[in-house]
Amino acid sequence: MARQPEISFEFFPPKTDAGREKLLAQTAPALAELGPGFFSVTYGAGGSTRDRTFDTVTALADRGLTVAPHLSFGGDDEATIGDLLDRYKARGIDRIVALRGDIPSGNGAGATIVYANELVAFIRERTGDHFHIEVAAYPEIHPQALSYESDIRYLKGKFDAGANGGITQYFYSPEAYFYFLDRCAAIGIEAPIVPGIMPITNYQNLARFSRNCGAEIPRWICQRIEGFGDDQESIREFGIEVVTQLCGTLLDSGAPGLHFYTMNQVEPTRQICENLGLKG
C-alpha cells in the first residue's frame, strides 16, 4: 500500500480565552483526527505573540500533539531566543519553523533584521540536532527579493545553515510550485519543500493579504468568485472545489505533503482533506 503524504496544520495563538478554549477543545481535536504529522503555531511580528505562542504550543503538546512553534529573532537578543529554545526543548518540543519574521509596525527603519539562515545557524549552534527545522520558501518569490535567482540562492543558504525542510507561501498555480522546485534542484537543494495551502474562505481578506505578501490569485478564480456576488455558500463550495483540485494536482505530481493554513478553523480544511482521502 502506498504511503500517504504527510499533512500538517498551522494555527495562530488566540488572543482571547474563548478563542483559546475553542482551539484546544474543538479545532485541534477535530483536525487531529485527520492524522497530521504536526501542528505549527505562528509567532507575531517582532515576537509580539511570544508568550501566547509558547502557551499555545505547550497546551497542544500537553494534549499529546506534535507541535512546531514558529520562531524569529524579531527585536529579541540571542539570550532571549536561546532561553526560549531551552524551554521548548525541556518541554519535549523537537520541531521549529525558523523565519526571518515580519518587522513590527512602527519599527521599520530602526529595526535590525536577523535573517532566517542566521536563526537556523543559531539554533544548530545552541541545540545541535535536537530540532527538526522547517524554513519558509516562496514559489512566486518573496516580495522583497532582488530577483528570482537571488531568492532561491537565499533559500539554499537556509538549508546550508542546517534546515531540514521547507514550507511554502500559499499559491494557487501548481506550475509555479513545480518550476520553483526545478530551479531549487538546479542549485543543489535536495530537502523536501512542502506546498502551503490556503483554503478560500473570506475572499476580500484573502485578496488584500495576497497583495501584501506577493501571492497571486489567478484572474479566473477572482472572476469566478466575484461572479457569485454576496452568495457566500457558492463561494464556499467553489473555494473547496478549487483548493481540492489544486491539492490533488500537487500530490499526483509528486509534492511530498501539504501544509494547511487553517486560520484556526476546522472547515474547510477538513472537507478538503476528506475529499482527497487524507484521513488517518
C-alpha positions in Angstrom: 0.0 0.0 0.0 1.4 3.4 -1.0 2.4 5.7 1.9 0.0 8.6 2.4 1.6 12.1 2.1 2.1 13.9 5.3 -0.3 16.7 6.1 0.2 19.4 8.7 -1.8 22.3 10.0 -1.0 25.9 11.1 -2.7 27.7 13.9 -2.1 31.2 15.3 -2.1 31.9 19.1 -5.6 33.0 20.1 -6.0 36.5 21.6 -8.9 35.7 23.9 -9.7 33.0 26.5 -12.7 32.0 24.3 -10.5 31.6 21.3 -8.0 29.5 23.2 -10.8 27.3 24.6 -12.2 26.7 21.1 -8.8 25.9 19.6 -7.9 23.4 22.3 -11.3 21.8 22.9 -12.7 21.8 19.4 -10.5 22.8 16.5 -7.3 20.9 17.3 -9.0 17.6 18.3 -11.1 17.7 15.1 -8.1 18.2 12.9 -6.1 15.7 14.9 -8.5 13.0 13.7 -7.0 13.5 10.2 -3.6 12.2 11.4 -1.4 15.2 10.7 2.4 14.9 11.1 2.4 18.1 13.2 0.7 21.4 14.0 2.6 24.6 13.7 1.9 27.8 15.7 2.7 31.2 14.4 4.9 33.9 16.1 3.8 37.5 15.7 5.9 40.3 14.2 8.9 41.1 16.4 8.0 38.4 18.8 4.7 40.1 19.7 3.0 36.9 20.5 6.0 35.2 22.2 4.2 34.3 25.4 0.9 33.3 23.7 2.8 31.2 21.2 4.6 29.4 23.9 1.4 28.9 25.9 -0.5 27.5 22.8 2.4 25.2 21.8 2.8 23.7 25.2 -1.0 23.3 25.7 -1.2 21.4 22.4 1.8 19.3 23.3 0.3 18.5 26.7 -2.6 17.0 24.8 -0.3 14.6 23.0 0.0 16.5 19.7 3.2 17.1 17.8 3.8 20.8 17.6 6.3 23.0 15.8 6.5 26.6 17.1 7.3 29.4 14.6 10.3 31.4 15.8 12.1 34.6 14.6 14.5 36.9 16.3 12.4 40.0 15.7 13.6 42.5 18.3 14.9 39.9 20.7 18.6 39.2 21.5 20.3 35.9 21.5 19.9 35.3 25.2 16.1 35.7 24.9 15.8 33.4 21.9 18.2 30.9 23.4 16.2 30.7 26.6 13.0 30.1 24.6 14.7 27.3 22.7 15.8 25.8 26.0 12.2 26.0 27.3 10.8 24.3 24.3 13.5 21.6 24.5 12.7 21.0 28.1 9.0 20.5 27.2 9.8 17.9 24.6 9.3 20.1 21.5 11.6 18.9 18.8 10.4 20.8 15.7 10.8 24.5 14.9 9.7 26.7 11.9 12.5 29.2 11.7 11.7 32.5 10.0 13.1 36.0 9.4 9.7 37.2 10.6 7.9 40.5 9.9 9.2 43.8 11.4 6.5 45.1 13.8 4.8 48.3 12.5 6.5 51.4 13.7 9.9 49.8 13.9 10.7 49.9 10.2 13.8 52.0 9.6 15.4 51.4 13.0 14.9 47.6 13.2 17.8 45.2 12.8 16.8 42.3 10.6 18.1 38.9 11.6 17.7 36.6 8.6 16.4 33.1 8.7 19.7 31.5 7.8 21.2 33.2 10.8 18.5 31.9 13.0 18.9 28.4 11.7 22.6 28.6 12.3 22.0 29.9 15.9 19.5 27.1 16.6 22.1 24.5 15.4 24.9 26.0 17.4 22.7 26.2 20.5 20.9 22.9 20.3 22.7 20.7 17.8 20.4 18.3 16.0 17.6 18.3 18.6 15.2 20.3 16.4 13.8 19.4 13.0 13.9 22.8 11.4 11.5 24.0 8.7 12.0 27.2 6.8 9.9 29.4 4.5 10.0 29.1 0.7 8.4 31.3 -1.9 7.4 29.7 -5.2 6.2 33.1 -6.5 9.2 34.8 -4.9 9.4 36.9 -1.8 8.0 40.4 -2.5 11.3 42.0 -1.1 13.6 39.7 -3.1 16.1 41.3 -5.5 15.4 38.7 -8.2 14.0 35.2 -8.7 17.5 33.7 -8.7 18.7 35.6 -5.6 15.7 34.4 -3.6 16.4 30.8 -4.5 20.1 31.3 -3.5 18.9 32.7 -0.2 16.7 29.7 0.3 19.8 27.5 -0.3 21.6 29.4 2.4 18.9 28.4 4.9 19.5 24.7 4.1 23.2 25.1 4.1 22.9 26.5 7.6 21.1 23.3 8.8 17.4 23.4 7.9 15.7 20.1 7.2 12.8 21.1 5.0 10.8 23.9 3.7 7.1 25.1 3.7 6.0 27.4 1.0 3.9 30.5 1.0 0.5 29.6 -0.3 -0.2 29.8 -4.1 -2.9 28.7 -6.5 -0.7 27.8 -9.5 0.8 24.4 -9.4 3.0 25.3 -12.3 4.7 28.0 -10.2 5.5 25.4 -7.5 7.0 22.8 -9.7 9.0 25.3 -11.7 10.3 26.6 -8.4 11.3 23.0 -7.4 13.1 22.6 -10.7 15.1 25.8 -10.1 15.9 24.7 -6.5 17.1 21.3 -7.6 19.3 23.1 -10.2 21.4 24.8 -7.5 21.6 21.7 -5.3 18.6 22.0 -2.9 17.6 18.4 -2.1 15.5 18.9 1.0 11.7 18.4 0.8 9.7 21.6 0.2 6.0 21.2 1.1 3.4 23.3 -0.5 1.5 25.7 1.8 -2.3 25.6 1.2 -4.7 28.4 1.9 -8.3 27.5 1.8 -10.6 30.1 0.3 -13.0 31.5 2.9 -13.1 35.3 3.2 -12.2 36.3 -0.3 -11.8 40.0 0.4 -9.4 39.4 3.2 -7.5 36.8 1.1 -7.2 39.3 -1.8 -5.9 42.0 0.5 -3.4 39.7 2.2 -2.2 38.3 -1.1 -1.4 41.8 -2.4 0.8 42.4 0.6 2.6 39.0 0.6 3.1 38.6 -3.1 0.9 35.6 -3.6 -1.0 35.6 -6.8 -4.7 34.7 -7.1 -5.3 33.7 -10.8 -7.6 36.0 -12.6 -10.1 33.2 -13.4 -10.5 32.5 -9.7 -11.1 36.2 -8.9 -13.6 36.5 -11.8 -15.5 33.4 -10.7 -15.7 34.5 -7.1 -16.8 38.0 -8.0 -19.5 36.5 -10.2 -21.1 34.9 -7.1 -21.7 38.4 -5.6 -22.9 38.0 -2.0 -23.7 34.3 -2.3 -21.3 33.1 0.4 -22.4 29.5 0.2 -21.5 29.3 -3.5 -18.2 31.0 -2.8 -17.5 28.4 0.0 -18.4 25.5 -2.3 -16.3 26.9 -5.2 -13.3 27.5 -2.8 -13.4 23.9 -1.6 -13.6 22.6 -5.2 -10.7 24.8 -6.4 -8.4 24.0 -3.5 -9.2 20.3 -3.6 -8.3 20.2 -7.3 -5.1 22.2 -6.5 -4.1 19.7 -3.8 -4.9 16.7 -5.9 -2.7 18.0 -8.7 0.2 18.7 -6.4 0.1 15.3 -4.8 -0.4 13.5 -8.1 2.6 15.3 -9.4 4.9 14.4 -6.5 4.5 17.0 -3.8 5.8 15.5 -0.5 2.8 16.6 1.5 0.5 19.6 2.3 0.6 22.2 5.0 -2.7 23.9 5.6 -3.1 27.5 6.8 -6.3 26.8 8.8 -6.9 30.3 10.3 -7.9 28.3 13.5 -10.9 26.8 11.7 -11.8 23.2 11.2 -13.6 23.9 7.9 -13.0 24.0 5.0 -9.6 22.3 5.7 -11.2 19.1 7.0 -13.5 18.9 4.0 -10.6 19.3 1.5 -8.6 16.6 3.2 -11.6 14.2 3.2 -12.2 15.0 -0.5 -8.6 13.9 -1.1 -8.9 10.8 1.1 -6.3 12.2 3.5 -7.7 10.9 6.8 -5.7 9.0 9.3 
